[in-house]
Amino acid sequence: MGRSLTITDTTSADLRARSRPREQPQEPEPLWRDVLGTYLRDVRGEQGRILTGVAAEAGVSPQYLSEIERGRKEPSSEILSAVAGALGLTLLDITKGVAAIIERAAHDAAGQAIAVGGLPRTSSSVSRPASSSGRAHLRLAS
């Protein structure tokens, strides 16, 4: 009726012997704020706009927008939405654009195609139409 419990003394040497060999650390993924800043700066540049004009339209200081673009500050969703609006983008446009950059970087680092959502891909890119909307569109190439 009673159960017996056996307690085994496990030494740290035993634990080390059972552990898997350590893999070489991978290069860390880029930070969201760094990629976001690069993306926003690139979009602004492609539109031929200056930082002070976009900042004024978004209702933020030029210094703060500059810090966002340099990856020094991580904006709140409200600030990001205001900057997106000033650039003629939506939050979804920005999310897709940043994701495409991160995906491309991961692909380049791995030297192989990566799968997202079960769909193997060999490349992706962000294209911006010549239209006046200035909206970024995600185009996936296989």
C-alpha positions in Angstrom: 0.0 0.0 0.0 2.8 2.4 0.7 4.9 3.9 -2.0 8.7 4.0 -1.7 10.7 7.0 -2.8 14.3 6.6 -3.8 16.4 9.7 -3.5 19.6 9.8 -5.6 22.4 12.2 -5.0 23.3 13.9 -8.2 26.6 15.7 -8.4 27.3 18.6 -10.6 29.7 16.3 -12.5 26.8 13.9 -13.2 24.7 16.9 -14.5 27.6 18.1 -16.7 28.0 14.6 -18.2 24.3 14.5 -19.1 24.1 18.0 -20.6 24.2 18.4 -24.3 27.2 19.9 -25.9 26.9 23.6 -26.2 26.3 25.0 -29.6 28.2 28.1 -30.7 26.1 31.1 -29.9 24.3 32.6 -32.8 24.6 36.2 -33.7 21.8 38.0 -31.8 18.8 39.1 -33.8 18.7 42.8 -34.5 16.7 44.9 -32.0 13.2 45.9 -33.1 14.0 49.6 -32.3 17.1 49.5 -34.5 15.3 48.0 -37.5 12.3 50.2 -37.0 14.5 53.3 -37.0 16.3 52.2 -40.1 13.0 51.5 -41.8 11.4 54.8 -40.9 14.5 56.7 -42.0 14.6 54.9 -45.3 10.9 55.6 -46.0 11.3 59.2 -45.1 14.3 59.5 -47.4 12.5 57.7 -50.2 9.7 60.3 -49.9 12.3 63.1 -50.1 11.2 64.5 -46.8 13.2 66.1 -44.0 13.1 65.0 -40.4 11.8 68.3 -39.1 8.8 68.3 -41.4 7.8 64.7 -40.5 8.3 65.4 -36.8 6.2 68.5 -37.0 3.4 66.6 -38.8 3.6 63.8 -36.3 3.6 66.2 -33.3 6.9 65.1 -31.9 10.2 66.9 -31.5 12.8 66.5 -34.3 15.2 65.4 -31.6 12.9 62.6 -30.5 12.2 61.4 -34.1 16.0 61.4 -34.7 16.5 59.2 -31.6 13.8 56.8 -32.9 15.4 56.7 -36.3 18.8 56.0 -34.8 17.4 53.2 -32.6 18.1 55.1 -29.4 14.4 55.3 -28.4 11.6 52.8 -28.6 8.4 54.8 -29.3 5.0 54.1 -27.7 2.3 52.8 -30.0 0.7 56.3 -30.0 4.0 58.0 -31.1 4.6 55.3 -33.7 1.1 55.7 -35.0 1.6 59.5 -35.3 4.9 59.0 -37.2 3.3 56.4 -39.4 0.5 58.7 -40.3 2.9 61.6 -41.0 4.7 59.2 -43.5 1.4 58.0 -45.0 1.8 54.6 -43.5 -0.2 52.4 -41.2 1.1 50.4 -38.2 0.5 47.3 -40.3 2.7 48.7 -43.1 5.5 49.4 -40.6 5.2 46.0 -39.0 5.3 44.2 -42.3 8.3 46.4 -43.4 10.3 45.8 -40.3 9.4 42.1 -40.3 10.6 41.8 -43.9 14.0 43.4 -42.9 14.4 41.1 -40.0 13.4 38.1 -42.1 15.9 39.0 -44.8 18.7 39.4 -42.2 17.9 36.0 -40.7 17.9 34.5 -44.2 21.2 36.1 -45.0 22.7 35.0 -41.7 21.5 31.4 -42.1 22.5 31.3 -45.8 19.4 29.4 -46.6 15.7 29.8 -47.1 13.6 30.1 -44.0 10.0 29.1 -43.4 7.5 31.4 -41.8 4.0 30.0 -41.1 5.0 26.8 -42.9 5.6 28.4 -46.2 9.1 28.1 -47.4 10.5 31.2 -49.0 13.7 32.2 -50.6 13.4 35.9 -50.4 11.1 38.8 -49.5 11.2 42.5 -50.1 9.4 45.6 -49.4 8.3 47.6 -52.4 7.0 51.0 -52.4 4.8 52.0 -55.3 5.3 55.1 -57.3 1.8 56.2 -56.2 1.5 59.3 -54.0 0.2 57.2 -51.1 3.7 56.4 -49.9 2.5 53.2 -48.3 4.8 50.3 -48.1 3.7 47.0 -49.5 5.1 43.6 -48.6 5.9 41.5 -51.7 7.0 38.0 -51.1 9.0 36.2 -53.8 9.4 32.5 -53.9 
